[in-house]
Amino acid sequence: MQRVNSTVVIIVGDQKRRILNGLTGMANVAVADESPERVPELVARASTPYVVHDVDPLTDVAAAWAGFFDGTAPTGTLEVAIEAAIAALRDGRAQLPDYYIVLDPDDLPTTQRHWWLGVLADAAPSRVVPAPSSVNAVRATLSRLPAGRWWPDPPDDWLRRLPNVVPDQAGLPTAVRLHHESDLSRSPSSAASTG
């Protein structure tokens, strides 16, 4: 994945446009609020420490993953979205950000919250940062973004495993998931006899 000189931050949540408008004019932040097609160009030529925008290269994957587990997406939607995202990331039409700032994650529908704070945070734990949806809170969050591992590169395997990432277990350590699955598979009679 190509990296740029600025730290690229994507703002997600219902209030993202209001937050982006509130960040406009900050000396160290370029707000890329152009059309989605122009955002990569603006990010590439930015000279500020931070470039902030709301064009998420995984939007379709997130929606398809939530729809897959909520039972609202047609069969194959997730796989098609994953392959399209991989192609866009490979050929440079899309780029994963350095960070996602997720506004008011507690207010998101459950499966979407699991996407942001489970699936994406599991892939790169310090790259997904929750924040209240106020301009001052987001400014403060920008000033203290944590360092941490980058997204899996290449993202192909990580993205292709998404159909197997169950929402309420996304982001849990493997040992915890295995223990939980073991508990679920035990019948009440076998649990009573081992207890």
C-alpha positions in Angstrom: 0.0 0.0 0.0 1.2 3.4 -0.9 1.8 5.8 2.0 1.7 9.5 1.9 3.5 12.2 3.9 0.5 13.3 5.9 -1.4 11.3 8.5 -4.6 10.3 6.9 -7.7 10.2 9.1 -11.2 9.1 8.1 -14.1 10.4 10.2 -17.1 8.0 10.3 -20.5 8.4 11.9 -23.7 10.3 11.5 -22.1 13.7 12.4 -19.0 13.4 10.1 -19.9 16.3 7.8 -20.5 18.6 10.7 -17.1 17.6 12.3 -15.3 18.0 9.0 -16.7 21.5 8.6 -15.6 22.3 12.1 -12.1 21.2 11.4 -11.8 23.4 8.3 -9.3 26.2 8.9 -7.1 24.4 11.4 -3.4 25.2 10.6 -2.2 21.6 10.7 -5.2 19.9 9.2 -6.3 19.7 5.5 -10.0 18.7 5.2 -10.6 16.9 1.9 -14.3 17.6 1.5 -14.3 17.3 -2.3 -16.1 14.7 -4.4 -15.0 11.1 -3.4 -13.2 10.8 -6.8 -10.9 13.7 -5.9 -10.0 12.7 -2.4 -7.0 10.4 -3.3 -5.5 13.3 -5.4 -6.0 15.8 -2.5 -4.5 13.3 0.0 -1.5 12.7 -2.2 -0.6 16.4 -2.6 -1.3 17.5 1.0 1.5 19.2 2.9 -0.2 19.4 6.3 0.5 16.9 9.1 -3.1 15.6 8.9 -5.5 15.1 6.1 -9.1 14.4 7.3 -11.9 13.1 5.1 -14.9 10.8 5.1 -14.4 8.7 2.0 -13.9 5.2 3.4 -12.4 2.7 1.0 -14.2 -0.1 2.9 -17.7 1.4 3.0 -19.1 -1.3 0.7 -17.3 -4.1 2.6 -18.6 -2.8 5.9 -22.2 -2.6 4.7 -22.0 -6.0 3.1 -20.4 -7.5 6.2 -23.2 -6.1 8.4 -25.8 -7.2 5.8 -24.3 -10.6 5.7 -24.6 -11.1 9.4 -27.9 -9.2 9.8 -29.4 -11.4 7.0 -30.3 -8.3 4.8 -27.7 -8.6 2.0 -28.2 -11.0 -1.0 -25.9 -14.0 -1.2 -22.5 -13.1 -2.6 -22.7 -9.4 -1.8 -19.9 -9.6 0.8 -17.6 -11.5 -1.4 -18.1 -9.1 -4.3 -17.5 -6.1 -2.1 -14.3 -7.7 -0.7 -12.9 -8.4 -4.2 -13.7 -4.9 -5.4 -12.0 -3.4 -2.3 -8.9 -5.6 -2.8 -8.7 -4.5 -6.5 -9.0 -0.8 -5.6 -6.4 -1.1 -2.9 -4.0 -2.9 -5.2 -4.3 -0.6 -8.1 -4.1 2.6 -6.0 -7.7 3.8 -6.6 -8.2 3.4 -2.8 -6.0 3.6 0.2 -6.6 2.6 3.8 -6.2 5.5 6.2 -3.7 5.8 9.0 -6.7 6.1 11.4 -10.4 5.9 11.6 -12.1 8.2 14.1 -15.5 6.6 14.9 -18.0 9.1 16.2 -20.3 8.0 19.0 -19.8 4.2 18.5 -22.2 3.4 21.3 -25.0 4.9 19.2 -24.3 2.8 16.1 -26.4 -0.3 15.3 -24.9 -3.4 17.0 -23.4 -5.0 13.9 -21.9 -1.8 12.7 -20.3 -1.2 16.1 -18.8 -4.7 15.9 -17.4 -3.8 12.5 -15.6 -0.7 13.7 -14.6 -1.7 17.2 -14.2 -5.5 16.6 -13.3 -6.3 13.0 -11.2 -3.2 12.1 -9.8 -2.8 15.6 -8.7 -6.4 15.5 -6.8 -5.9 12.3 -5.0 -2.8 13.5 -5.9 -2.1 17.2 -4.6 1.5 17.5 -5.9 2.6 14.1 -9.5 2.7 15.1 -10.2 5.4 17.7 -13.6 6.2 19.2 -14.6 9.8 19.9 -17.6 11.9 20.9 -19.1 13.8 17.9 -17.9 17.2 18.9 -15.4 19.2 17.0 -13.3 19.9 20.2 -13.3 16.1 21.0 -12.1 15.2 17.5 -9.4 18.0 17.7 -8.2 16.5 21.0 -8.3 13.0 19.5 -6.2 14.1 16.5 -3.6 15.5 18.9 -3.1 12.2 20.7 -3.5 9.5 18.1 -1.6 6.4 19.3 1.1 4.6 17.4 0.6 1.0 16.5 0.8 -1.7 13.9 -0.3 -0.9 10.4 -3.1 -2.6 8.5 -2.4 -6.1 7.2 -0.4 -5.7 4.0 -1.4 -7.0 1.6 -5.0 -6.9 2.9 -6.2 -9.8 0.7 -6.1 -12.6 3.3 -7.5 -10.4 6.1 -10.4 -9.2 3.9 -11.2 -12.6 2.5 -11.5 -14.0 6.0 -14.3 -11.5 6.9 -17.2 -13.9 6.1 -15.9 -16.0 9.0 -15.6 -13.2 11.5 -18.7 -13.3 13.7 -19.9 -9.9 15.0 -20.1 -10.5 18.7 -16.7 -12.3 18.6 -14.8 -9.9 16.4 -11.7 -8.6 18.0 -11.7 -11.1 20.8 -8.5 -13.1 21.4 -8.6 -16.5 19.7 -8.4 -18.3 23.1 -11.4 -16.4 24.3 -13.4 -17.2 21.1 -12.5 -20.9 21.4 -13.5 -21.0 25.0 -16.8 -19.3 24.2 -17.4 -21.7 21.3 -16.6 -24.6 23.6 -19.1 -23.4 26.2 -21.8 -22.9 23.6 -21.3 -26.4 22.2 -21.6 -28.1 25.6 -25.1 -29.3 26.4 -26.6 -28.4 29.8 -26.4 -32.0 30.9 -22.7 -32.3 30.0 -21.9 -29.0 31.7 -23.7 -30.1 34.9 -21.8 -33.4 34.9 -18.4 -31.7 34.6 -19.1 -28.9 37.1 
